[in-house]
Amino acid sequence: MAKPKTATHRYGVPRPSADGQFNSHVRTPQEVRDTHFRPLPPPLCGNKAPFQMDLASIIPAADIKAITAAKKITFHVNGDVGGIANPDPQLRVAEGMEADFVSGAKAPDNPAFLYILGDCVYFNGSIDQYRTQFYEPYKHYLAPIVAVPGNHDGENVPPGNTLDGFMKFFCDCKPQIFPELMGDNGRTTMTQPYVFWTLRTPLVNIVGLYSNVPEGGDIREPQLSWLTDQLKTLPKGLPLLVTLHHPIYSADVFHSGSTHMKDLLESAAQRAGRHPDMVLAGHVHMYERFTKTLAGGGVIPYLVAGAGGYHNLHKTVKVDGQKLQTPTQFVDKEGETVVLEKYCDDRWGFLRLEVTDSLITGRYFTVPNANEPSSLPSELLDYFEFDWRHHRLLPNTLKSPKPGRKAGGKAG
């Protein structure tokens, strides 16, 4: 095997005016599934808790300075992105996110990174699938890509060391390129400290959990204590987001939400004396935005953004054969009532978040389906403004998103 090429962090290459599409995705049969809890691999590179990485270590110092001065950071969020069997949805989402970058825009206004909510590669995190399902689709995405693993990233067939691919490509000791595994795509390996970890930025801290392989998730020690510690010790002057693969709330009929993950997070929040300001998950292949009312007052958004490229979309619960009309109350398996504010179960798309010292603004864009020209612009489906300091949603002035709104455009 050829030796890797070491380098400083690199993130993609500009798209030529006429770029040929690759056609190297293959269908990998998943004949045997090992869905029990998989013990975590040891950290690499001598990394130890609290497993934190500063955004300043992966983007230019000038961008950090501009973000800090403007008191604003922008980033993408997506999940379940691996384009196995049919690469078209993943490519359309990738191109939609590329179009969300504005040439010449200041650092606070362009996405600083993409955060993947698990299931980066189907099936089972195979090292040999990263080139076609990760590096080639994001060849022209000109920003860092970070992630937490999903169940398919850790469920190996045949059974072996779990998370081999994720550890190799996301948790490397230094940025480098393995040409035979990654191709010539202008992107180096990422240097995250572990499979559960915290991304620290000047405007927001993101606590990423690995909810393992079993359906509904399974988080054990030492990750449980680590979560409590992060909730307790991270600065309270910045919003705190929690990410995980298995969603706490979901109205779909395939996976549904995980009350186990809900009870685990609520227990950690109680021990820490602090609830996260927003919770984001994947696993369910659609977009959903829920609002949970806290016992002490205020609300918390719970988002599912799992329509990032896997070819099968999941469907919501229907009432009398009709799709749900939002906003509507949703009751989970434990009888808790939350509000389903918005959802999309028939299109792929991506989430754009902008965080300031007082607001988290969310925009969810859908991309053209296979029966539509890929040249059509992304459409704005959902828009919200969340006052994270007072835990309240601001009145939504975007009552009816206009079709054909380009990604990155201002909401009306």
C-alpha positions, 0 to 999 in steps of 0.5 A: 500500500502506498504511503499517505501524503501528509498535508495541512488541512485541505477541503475540496477543489473548485468545481470546473465549469463542466465537470463530469459525474463519477459513476463508481457507486455500487450496491453492496449487499447487506446479507448479515447485520450485527446490530448489538452494542459494539464496544468503542475503539480506543482513542488515537494519537494519545487523545484523552477526555474531554475530547474537544476540538477548537474550530480554530484548528481547522479553518484559517485564523482570519476566518475565526477573527471575522466570525468573532468580530461579527458575532455570527457563524454559519454552518450546514447540518445533514445526516444519512448522506451515503449514496450507496446504490443510487448516488443521485440524491447525495450528489444533488444535496452536495450541489445544493450545499455548494450553491449555498456558498457565495463567492466573495462573501465574508466568513460569517456569512458563508458556511464554516463547515458541514456537520454530518449526523451519522451514517456517513457511509453505507453499509457499515462504515467500510473503508473501501466505500469512503472514496465513492460515498464521501470523498468524491461527492464532496469533492467541490464542497470547500469547507471542513466536514466533521461528523458523529458516527451513525449505526451504519458507520459502526455496524461492520459485516463481517464482524470486526473492529467497529468504526474502522473507517470513521476512525481512519478518515475522521479521527486521524492524528494529522491531516493526510491523503491516502490516494488509493482510498480517497482519490484526488479530491483535494480533501484531507482526513479530519482530526477529530479527537474521538467518536464522541466529542465537542466542537468549540467555536467562538459562537456555539459549542456542539456536543456530539454523541455516538449512539452506537448500533442498536435501534433506539441507540445505546450509550454507556460509560464513559460516554454518559459521564462525559456528556454530563461533564460537557453539559455542566462545564461548557461556558453558559454564555454560548449556546450548547447544541447536542447532536446524535444519530438516533432521534429523540422525537420522530413522527415517521412510521419506520424508525420513530423516536427513541424514548431511551435516548430522551431519558438518557439526555434528560437524566444527564441534563438534570445531573448537570443542571443544564439542558442543551439549547437545541438537539439535532439527529439523523437516522430517519431519512426526512426533515422534522422540526419539533418544539419541546416545552421545558418544565421550568418554562421556555422551549427547545427545538429538536430537529431531524435532518436525515435526508442527506443522500441515502436513496430511500426516504422515510414517511410520516404518520398519516391520519385517516390516510392524509399527511399531517398538517403542521403545526400539530401536536405529537405524542411519543411512546411515553405519552409526552406531547411535543409540537411538530412544527414542520416536516418534509418526507418526500424530498432530500435536502440540507439544513443551514444554521446561523448562530449569533450572540442572541439567535439561532436562525434555521433554514431548511432547503430541499433539492430537486427530485430525480424527475426534475432538472438538477439545474433547478435551485434549492427551495426554502422549505422551513425557516425559524428564529430561536432566541436561545438566551430566553428559549423562545421561538420568535414569530415566523414572518415566513408564512409561506416559503416562496418556491424557487428560492435559492439556497442562501437567499434571505427569507421573506 
